[in-house]
């Protein structure tokens, strides 16, 4: 990944800028932030909570 970033820095800068804009437009800040159906999950320590929510919707095996 480091090599790809070095070879194509503009692509990654655009992607980061787009992600930051989407996060701001959604009313959130900082990372990592995941949003599922308007419910925010802040931080990697909330991944299990997100997985639980997805399982409730039948989107991942329990």
C-alpha positions in Angstrom: 0.0 0.0 0.0 2.8 2.4 0.8 4.2 2.0 -2.7 0.8 2.7 -4.3 0.4 5.8 -2.2 3.9 7.0 -3.2 3.2 6.3 -6.9 -0.3 7.9 -7.0 -0.5 10.4 -4.1 -3.1 12.6 -5.8 -5.5 9.6 -6.1 -5.3 9.0 -2.3 -5.5 12.7 -1.5 -8.8 12.9 -3.5 -10.1 9.8 -1.7 -9.3 11.1 1.7 -10.8 14.5 0.9 -14.0 12.9 -0.4 -14.2 10.7 2.8 -13.8 13.7 5.0 -16.5 15.6 3.2 -18.9 12.7 3.4 -18.2 12.3 7.1 -18.9 16.1 7.7 -22.0 16.0 5.6 -23.3 13.1 7.7 -22.8 15.2 10.8 -19.9 13.2 12.2 -16.2 13.9 12.9 -13.0 12.2 13.5 -12.2 8.6 12.6 -12.8 5.8 12.7 -16.6 6.4 12.4 -18.9 3.9 10.8 -22.6 4.7 10.2 -25.3 2.1 9.5 -28.8 3.4 8.8 -28.0 6.7 10.5 -26.6 5.0 13.6 -23.0 6.0 14.3 -20.4 3.7 15.7 -17.4 5.6 16.9 -14.1 3.9 17.2 -12.7 0.4 16.4 -13.9 -0.7 19.9 -17.4 -0.5 18.5 -17.0 -2.9 15.6 -18.6 -5.7 17.6 -21.6 -3.5 18.2 -21.9 -2.8 14.5 -21.6 -6.5 13.8 -24.4 -7.1 16.2 -26.6 -4.5 14.6 -25.9 -5.9 11.1 -26.8 -9.4 12.4 -30.1 -8.0 13.7 -30.8 -7.0 10.1 -29.7 -10.4 8.7 -26.7 -9.0 7.0 -24.0 -11.1 8.7 -24.0 -14.5 10.3 -24.5 -14.4 14.1 
